[in-house]
Every structure is written in structure tokens, then in C-alpha cells.
Amino acid sequence: MAITKQKGDLAEAFAVYELKRNGFNVLVPWGEDNRYDLVSEKDGIFKRIQVKYVSLKDGALQVSIRSSNNFNIIHYAAKDVDIIAACFLSQRKIYFIPLEGLKNRSLCKLRLSPTKNKQQKNIILASQFESRYDLLEK
């Protein structure tokens, strides 16, 4: 199994675990041709979730907001995906990012630590989205 695929599988398993642990039902679509990896359900509210394995680079988690293979690049759209679940497995943390409202459709950087130059404009703090299960309940 390719390392990238293995990381994705681990992130999905972690997302399912965390969702179930927090009282959500989890549905997994059949096949590989869906824009989302999971669907969460709680109290009749369904959310399509795209799961991403993320790692730390320069004080930020790099969250890809697209899918790519050998043939094409697909940018996720709010009509196809509701939430990006960024799984930071080395710290056992999950971040739920609503797709609607993201400005950059290719990459989202979630800052874990302040920038070296103290920049604050256009900075997204990871803490805004950490374990935000409430975003799945609206």
C-alpha cells in the first residue's frame, strides 16, 4: 500500500473513532468516486466530510483543499463537501473546517504557533477548529 494511501486510511479511521466517541453515527460511502470520505449524522443532521491527514510545517498544519491523482486535480466545493476533517495524528487531534467560506481553494494553513514576524492578517488559528463537533450539529 502506498504511504500516502496508508496515511489517508489512518486519518479516516481516526476520524470515525472520534466521531463515534462523540455520539455521531458514521456512514461510509461505497466506492472511491465520491468527493467526501464519510457522512456524520446526529439528531437527523447529516454532514459530508472529507478527511485529510495533516502534518506540521513551519508552525502550521498544511490542509489540502483538493484531491489529485495522476490525471487531474479536483478542488472541493461546498456543493459536494460540508466539512474538512484535518487529522493531526501525531498529536491525536482533529480539526473540523467548514468548506464554505474558505478563501483559498487549494490549501488552508492552520497556525499552531504565532508567526515569527507577528503577522495576524489572513492567519487562521488551529484552535478555532479543534474538536469543533458543534459545526457538525448545525
HURA-V324181 format. One record per residue. N is the residue number from 1. OMEGA is omega in whole degrees, -180 to 180 (999 if undefined). NEAR is the number of other C-alpha atoms within 12 Angstrom. Layout:
BEGIN
[[N	OMEGA	NEAR] [N	OMEGA	NEAR]]
END
This chain:
BEGIN
[[1	179	8] [2	-178	8] [3	180	10] [4	179	15] [5	180	14] [6	178	14] [7	178	23] [8	178	27] [9	179	22] [10	179	24] [11	179	33] [12	179	34] [13	178	26] [14	179	29] [15	178	42] [16	179	30] [17	-178	22] [18	179	27] [19	180	32] [20	-180	19] [21	-179	14] [22	170	20] [23	179	18] [24	166	26] [25	-179	25] [26	177	28] [27	180	22] [28	-179	24] [29	179	17] [30	176	12] [31	-176	10] [32	-172	10] [33	176	11] [34	178	19] [35	-178	30] [36	-179	36] [37	-175	34] [38	169	38] [39	175	35] [40	177	41] [41	174	26] [42	179	22] [43	177	13] [44	178	13] [45	-178	18] [46	176	22] [47	176	38] [48	-173	35] [49	171	42] [50	-176	42] [51	179	42] [52	171	41] [53	-179	36] [54	176	35] [55	-175	28] [56	175	22] [57	178	16] [58	176	15] [59	-179	19] [60	173	25] [61	-179	35] [62	-178	27] [63	179	36] [64	-180	31] [65	179	38] [66	177	27] [67	178	26] [68	173	15] [69	-177	11] [70	-172	7] [71	-177	7] [72	177	9] [73	-180	14] [74	176	20] [75	-180	24] [76	180	31] [77	-179	27] [78	178	23] [79	-178	16] [80	-174	25] [81	178	29] [82	-170	34] [83	167	42] [84	176	47] [85	180	48] [86	-176	44] [87	178	42] [88	-168	34] [89	-178	26] [90	177	16] [91	-178	17] [92	180	21] [93	178	27] [94	-179	39] [95	-180	45] [96	-175	38] [97	176	41] [98	-179	33] [99	179	36] [100	178	20] [101	176	13] [102	-177	25] [103	-179	16] [104	-177	19] [105	179	22] [106	-174	20] [107	175	24] [108	178	31] [109	178	33] [110	-177	36] [111	173	30] [112	180	26] [113	-180	22] [114	176	19] [115	-179	20] [116	-179	11] [117	177	8] [118	178	11] [119	178	13] [120	-180	13] [121	179	10] [122	177	15] [123	177	22] [124	179	29] [125	-180	24] [126	-177	31] [127	178	21] [128	-172	20] [129	-177	29] [130	177	27] [131	-178	25] [132	180	25] [133	178	29] [134	178	23] [135	179	28] [136	-175	33] [137	-179	23] [138	999	17]]
END
